[in-house]
Amino acid sequence: MKNSFKDLTLKELVTKKDELKKKYRDLRFNMVIGHVDNPLQKRILRRELARVHTIIHEYDLGIKKE
């Protein structure tokens, strides 16, 4: 798998989500300014963020246990 988030705990997932949101926000800002080396990084970050959201939602539904 690309980045395995399945073995992380709920606390680690929440901190990872916050970190990915900040990186995504900074990347979007830099794209507007025009100083981005890899424009595909935006898509990669968005997908990683969706993966983390999905696993957090599984914890909320009770599918995954801590």
C-alpha angles and dihedrals in degrees: 000000000000099000116357109221095158095090094053123102123239093260092051090048092053092050090046089051091053091047093050092047090054092048091048093049092049091048092051090050091050091049090057090050090045103238103121124129098191116028091185089067088081091063092045093052092047091053093046089051090052090051091052091047090052094053092046088051090052089056090050092051092047095244090122124042126208 
